[in-house]
């Protein structure tokens, strides 16, 4: 038995060191691959959210453009004084001099 240990000698230590080194390299590579996969998955999720937001914003823009066209057409046709005043109050929050403004506090939480 001692002879077998002597025969293996220092060469066995080199093999063991190489195996340990290769194992560490494999562990590091697997960790890097897992990290890359997680980063890729998170990036894909962010991309999907950004695309959904872009779609929603495009729809809002189209609705605003349609409303703008309708208001522009109405302006070209001409507005009565009452219609113009109603628009100024609704859209711009304007009031006439002498109007009283009432502000209500939010309801207390229970």
Secondary structure, DSSP 4 states (H G I P E B T S, - for coil): -HHHHHHHHHHHHHHHHHHHHHHHHHHHHHHHHHHHHHHHHHHHHHHHHHHHHHHHHHHHHHHHHHHHHHHHHHHHH---HHHHHHHHHHHH----TT------PPPPP-
